[in-house]
Amino acid sequence: MTLLKHFSVFITRLNDRLGVWLIGYLVLLMFVILLYEITARYVFSAPTNWATEFTQLMFGAYVMLSGGYLLANKGHVNVDLFYNRLAPRARAVTHILTSFLFFAFISVLLLEGWTMASNSIDMLETSSSAWNPPVWPLKLTIPVGAALILLQGIAGIIDQIQVLIDGEIPADQGGEGGA
């Protein structure tokens, strides 16, 4: 079980690092670009034809790549009226039994996202706008983000199995454990 626990910790740390560093800086970059666009448009009467579209593309990447971070830090919306009242082992069993829905959804997202991304890469798809940037890098974030969420979901199941074995929530989980 220690190898699986190390895997769980590794995946959670990977998603934390990506969330804090890569995704966090992406938000800052979007802010700077939009500030530049607003200044260019309203102060200098010289709007750009790329800033808004570029921030929209970055926001799409932000949404897709932040899923694993949110799952690791319990940031997704959760209906827990009854769940939080359960004992740790009962929560773990409930989590494991209902996780098939999560894995079914993420598997479809991963497979369909990969199909969409590979088709986009094959034709070097662009946006067909006046600026016409490539959109295949954005579409590639769909399977990458889904893979990060899937790995975090596996880490969460490992954590829940650990709860079943130990009977209590480990101190490093701080809640339901990863997924």
N, C-alpha and C positions, 0 to 999 in steps of 0.2 A: 504493500500500500504506500510505502514511502516514495517509490518512483512515481506513482500516480499523483501523490501530494506535491512532489517537486514540479511535475508537469502543470498542475493546477496553479501553483504559485508563479511559475514562469509565465503562463498565459495571462494571468491577472496583472502581473507587472508589465508585460508587453503592452497590454491594452491601456494600462495607466500611463505608461510613458508616451505612447502614441496620442492618447487623449490630452495629456497636459502639454506636451511639447509640440507635436505636429499640428494637432487640431486647434490648440490654443493660439498658436502663431498664425494659423490660417484665418482665424477670426480677426486678429489684429491686422493682418494684411488686407482683409476685406474692408475693415474700417478705414484704413489709410487710403485705399483706392477710392472708396466712396466719398471721403472727405476731399480728395483731389478733384473728383468729378464735380462735386458741389461748388468748390472754389472756382474751378475752370468755367463752369456754366454761369454762375451768378455774379462772380466778381469780375471775370475777364470776358464774359459773353463768348466763350469758346468751348462749347461742350465737346466731349470726346465721343467717338462712336464705338468705343470698346469697353469702357469702365463698367457700365451697368451689366453688360453681358458677361464680362469676366467675373464679376462678383457673383452673378447668378450661377455660373459654372462652379466657382469655388464653394458656394453654399451647398450645391448638390454633392460635392465631394465631402464637405463637412458633415452633412447628414449621414451619408453612407459610412464614413470612416469613424464616426463617433459612437456607433452602436455598441461595439465591444466595450468601450470605456463606460458607457452608461450602464450596461449590464453588469459589469464588474463592480460598479459603485451604486447599484440599486437605484438608478436614475429613471428607469422606465416606469410608466404608469402601472400601478398594481391595484387590483381589487382585493383588499385584505381584511374585509369585515370579520370573517371567521378564521382566516388563516393565522392571524397574529394571536388568537386566543388558544391555539393548539400548543401542545407540548413540543419541544424541539424534535423528537423522533416522529411524532405525527406530522409535523410540518415537512420533515424530510421525506416521509412516505408520500405525502400529498404532492410534493414537488416532483418527485421521481415519477409518480404515476401520471401526472399531467404534462410532463415534459415532452411526451410524444407529439403534442400539438406544436410546441416550439420547434422541435427538430423537423417535423414535416414542413412547416412554413419556411424555415431557414434553408432546408435542402432544396425546395423549389426555387427560392430566391437565388441560391448559389448556382444551381444548374441553368436556370433561365437567364440569370445575370451573365453567366459565362458565355452562353450562346449569343446574347445581345452584344457583349463586349467583343467577342472574337469576330463576329460579323462586322462590327464597326471598325475594328483594327484592320481586317482584311481589305476593306475599301477605303481606309484612311478617311473616315467620315468627318465632315466639317459641318458647321451650323447653317450654312447657306444664308448668312446675314451679310450686311455690308462689311463687317469686319472679317467674317468667315473663319473663326478659329477652329482648330481640330476639337472634336467632341469625344473622340475615342478614349483619351485619358480619363475623362469623366465617367464614361461607361465602364471602364476598367475598375473604377472604384466600387462598382456594384458587387462583383464577385469577391473582391478583396475585403470589402466591409462585411459581406455575408460570411466569409471564412473566419474573420475575426470574431464575429458574433457566435458562430458555430463553435469555435474553439473555446470561447468563454462559457458557452452553454455546457460543453463537456466538462470544463473545469468546475462549473457549478454542480453538476451531477456527482463528480468526484467528491466535492465538499459535502454534499448531502449524504453520500454513502459513508463518509467519515463520521457524520453526525449519527447515523444509524448504529455504527460500530461503537462510538464513544458514549452516545446518549446525551451529549450536550454540544452546544455551539462552541467551536474553537474561538479563542480570543481574537485571532487574526481575521475572522470572517465578519464580525461585527453585525451579523444579521442572518439572512437566509443563505448566504454562501454562494456568491458568484452568479447565479442565474435565477 
